[in-house]
């Protein structure tokens, strides 16, 4: 449950949400994604109120949940074609090929997703949301199941997204280099923002120390 969270994410900025289980990280992502309605207050994306005008918000956002939500018995290309068709987006061969190439899966387009590693599935999920060219990305544990190469690749992708003016909000339990793409660290505790600080000046040990201090205060 959230309790008076006040948070802005600017274009070209990435915010990492940290907090213990139950702190409200996933709830906040779901509200921004228009999957939940706030009981009070507002959540706006590019000036649109998500509760009042969700149809204006949804084309602007891309969501990759902790579960990648792919169809295991379809191929990578068939997954993308299905989602593109469902969303009313171009689903021609060139568009799908480009989407696969952007996540370095062009050689696996005809392979069934059940044969993919967890990291490959996460890449395909990112390709799926990328079809709509969203202005906002909402990611839940985006670095989960990725090896060192995959984490480095994703960092580069997120930096490119920001450089293009995209806004990024990601929930994570990580204190390591996965926070490298974040411009700000926001710690949620007890449904509130316990800390909102720039990341650049913080070492990994600083993040862990601040996390422990602010989450223990509300435990």
N, C-alpha and C positions, 0 to 999 in steps of 0.2 A: 504494500500500500504506500502511495506517495502522500506527502504531507507538505504542501506549499513549496514545491520545487520551482525555482526560478532559474532558467538556463537559456542562453542564446548561443547559437552556432552560426558563425558568419560564413559567407561564400569563401571558398578557398581555405577553410579551417577544418581541422580534425580534432574532435574531443573524445578522449577515452574515459569511459565510465567504469570506475572501480567500486567495489562494495561487496559485503558478504551476501550469502544467499538470503533472499527475502528483503534486501535493501531497497528494491524497486527498480533495478536496472532494466529487466525485461519488460516490466510494466510500462516504464517510460518509453521504450522503443515501440511497444504496441500502440500506445496512445499517439505518438507521432505518426505511426504508420496507418492510423485510422482504424485499427483493429479493436481498440477499446475506446470508449467515451469517458472523458474525465468527469468525475462527479461535480467538480467545480473548477473554475479557471479555464484557460484556453491553451491550445497547442496550434501554432500557426506555421505554415511552410510557404515561403515566398508571398506572405501576406494573406494566404488563404487559411481560414479557420477549419481545422480538420473535422470538428464535430458538426459544424453547420454546412460545410461544403466539401465532403470527402471526395467527391468525384473530381474536384479541381486539384486536390492534393495528390491523389494516387498516381497520376501520370508523372509526377515530379520526383517520386521516390523509388528507390530500389531496396529491397529487403533480402538479406541472407540470414536466415535464422540458424540456430545452433544445429538443427537438423536440416540437411540440404534440400529436402523435398523434391527429389528426383524420382523418375519412374525407372526402376531397376531393370525391367525387361525390355525397355526401349533403348535404342542406340543413343549416343550423345547427340547426333544430328536430329534424330526423331524427337528427343526431349526439347531441343531448341525450337524445332518447327511447331511442336504442339503448343508451347507457351507463346510463341510469336503469333500464331493463328488465334489463340484464345484472347490475346491482348489487342488484336487488330493491327499488328505490326507486320512489316514486310517479312516474308518467309521464303524468299527465293534462294536458290542455291548459292549465289554469290554472297548474300547477306549472312547466311548460316556459316559459310566457309570462313568469312572474315571474323565472325564471332568466335569460332573455334581457334583460329589463328591467334587472336588477341590473348587467349589464355593458354597458348602453346599446346593445344589438343588437336591440331589439324590432322595428325596421323591417326587419331583415334575416333574419328567421326562416325565410323560404321561399327564400332565396338559397343556391345551392350554394357550399360552402366554397372550391372552387377559384377563385371570383371574389373572395375576400376578400383584403385586404391582410394583411401579416404581423402587424401590430398587432391587427387584428380577429380573426385566428386565435388569438392569445394571449388575447384577451378571452374567446373562446368556450371555450378550454381552462380558463380560470378558472371560467367558468360551469359547466362539466362537473364539476369537483371540488367546486364549491359546492353541488351537488345533495345531497350527503351530509352537509352541515353539519359538516365535520371540526373537530376540536379542535386539530389540528396541520397546518400547511402546510409542505411541503417544495418549494422553488422553485429551479430551476437557471437562472441568468441571466434572472430574471423581467422585466427591463427591456429585453431585447434586442428590436430591431425596433420599439420604440415611439417615436413622435415626442414632442415636448415636452408636448403635451396629454395623450397617452396615459400618459406617465410621471407627470404630476401626478395623473391619474385613479387610476392604480395605487397611488401613495403613499396617497391618501385611502382606497382599499379596504383596504390593509394596516393602516392606522391603525385603521380601523373593526373589522377582524378582531381586532386586539390588544385594543381597548377592550372587546370582547365576551368576553375571557378566552382568546383563541386564542394558541397558541405558534407562532412562525415561525422557520424555519431556511432561509436562502437562500444559495446559492453565486453569487458574482459576480466579475467582473474589474474592476468599475467602482470609481472613486475619487470620483466626482462626487456630485451631489445625490441620485442613486439610493440612496445610503446613508442618506438622511434618515429612512427608516422604521426603521432599525436602532437598537437600544438599546446593542448591544455589537458590537465588531469583533473577530473571531477570525481570526488569520493562521495558516494551516497551511503548514508547510515540512518537507520530508523525512518526511511522514507524522505529524508531531507538531504540537502546539499551540505555536507560537513566540511568540504574543502573544494575550492576551485582555484587552481594555480597554473601558471605556465610550466610546461614540461622541460624546456631547454636547460634551465638552471639546475635541474634535479638529477642526481645520480640514482641508479637502481636502489641503493641502500636508503637514500632519502625517501623514495617512494614507499618502500616497505615500512620505514619508521613512521612516516606520516599516516599511512594506512592503519597501522596498529594503534597509533595514538587516537585517531578520530573514530575508529570503529569500536575500540574498547570503551570510549566515553559513552556510547549508546547501548552497550551490551548489558 
